[in-house]
Amino acid sequence: DIVLTQSPALAVSLGQRATISCRASQSVSISRYNLMHWYQQKPGQQPKLLIYRASNLASGIPARFSGSGSGTDFTLTINPVQADDIATYYCQQSRESPDTFGAGTKLELK
Amino acid sequence: QVQLKESGPGLVQPSQTLSLTCTVSGLSLTSNSVSWIRQPPGKGLEWMGVIWSNGGTDYNSAIKSRLSISRDTSKSQVFLKMNSLQTEDTAMYFCARRGAPFDYWGQGVMVTVSS
């Protein structure tokens, strides 16, 4: 199985940039497709898709969210961070079955 | 619009079988795949399995021997059955459309395994 590694937590100030990383144990890219996706989850809610295929903004997601990366290293950036962005963020790969998730990065206020 | 809704018992006794239903609307199960994903309290997301649009299934190898996913396309329902439940199976259980990514999710159903 492909293992996705995320830092457990990140402390950030409102209005600043937050950079959340995800490293895969093997490449999750096929030709030009980077099969890494990002989700936001708030307590008591289901996960919400933010970014698909590494850099594509999901419908209705604000432009302050962006994604980048290829191969094994991927990044979710939030700039600027707003109070509503305090949540846990998960990466997920669909390159190879089984689909796997990272353990999540909890975004906290500094 | 696309909606998924999980239903099932909130409490299951140890060693018993869990049965959950995911009712979908706004999409056809014959052209869409649906996964089950669970989340123990305070922990991360675990993919459990998928029923593909062609009716085939794949399961997480860690729970494959206990898990079965099926569907009734006429009722737009996907079913999860997992036997030999233990306290470690206490979790929120979600169904989600597997469009690679998971773009639509249900609200989840909390299942507690306890006597």
Interface residues (C-beta under 8 A of the other chain):
Chain A: D1 L35 H37 Y39 Q45 Q46 P47 K48 L49 Y52 R53 A58 Y90 Q92 S94 S97 P98 D99 T100 F101 G102 A103 G104
Chain B: S35 G44 L45 E46 W47 V50 D58 N60 S61 F94 R98 A100 P101 F102 D103 W105 G106 Q107 G108
